[in-house]
Amino acid sequence: MLIHTGDLVEVRTGNAKGTRAKVLSVQPDDGKIVVEGVNRVYRHMKRSQKNPQGGRLSREMPISVSNVLVVCSACSKATRIGLRVEADGSKARVCKKCDAKISVVRPPRAAKAAAK
């Protein structure tokens, strides 16, 4: 999965369409992510020592990763992401629109760096 925690994403479908927000958590086994302020639900809680007030607590629930696009920091557009292997052997996430590097996924490999 190419979306990581902390990425800025734009929601493309559903009630929150067009919303740009930060990714709070990623569930790669389910193909879902939790986005800040998107897909909020109410959890009705009974009074307890842990929650003395009780009542309705609002929280975000996961949405499918296919419903969001990552926002590129260079061109500030919602875009798909690709992977590129650099000359030094590192692997980076890149923007498909402007070809800018978003982040490094894997650091340079020692064998390739030593060979050059």
C-alpha positions, 0 to 999 in steps of 0.5 A, a space after each residue: 500500500 503506497 499511502 502512509 500515516 501522516 500523508 495529506 489525502 483528498 477524498 474522492 467519493 462519498 459524503 466527504 468528497 473534496 475534503 483534504 485531511 491527514 491520514 491517522 492510521 493505515 490498515 494494509 490487511 483490510 485495504 483501509 485507512 482512517 482519515 482525520 474528520 472523515 466518516 465520523 460515527 457516534 459511539 454511545 458510551 455508558 458511564 464508567 470510571 474510565 468515561 465518567 461523563 458517558 454519552 455520545 463519543 464521536 470517532 473516525 472509522 476506516 474508509 477504503 484506500 481506493 476512495 482517496 488520492 494523495 496530495 502532492 506537496 510540489 504541485 498541490 494536486 490530488 494524484 496517483 503515486 508511483 514507485 521509482 528505483 533511484 540510481 543509488 538503489 533507494 526506492 522513492 514514492 513519486 507523483 504521477 503528474 509532476 514526477 516529484 519525489 514524495 518520500 523515500 520508501 527504502 534507503 540506498 542499498 550498500 552494494 549499489 552505493 559501493 559499486 558506484 
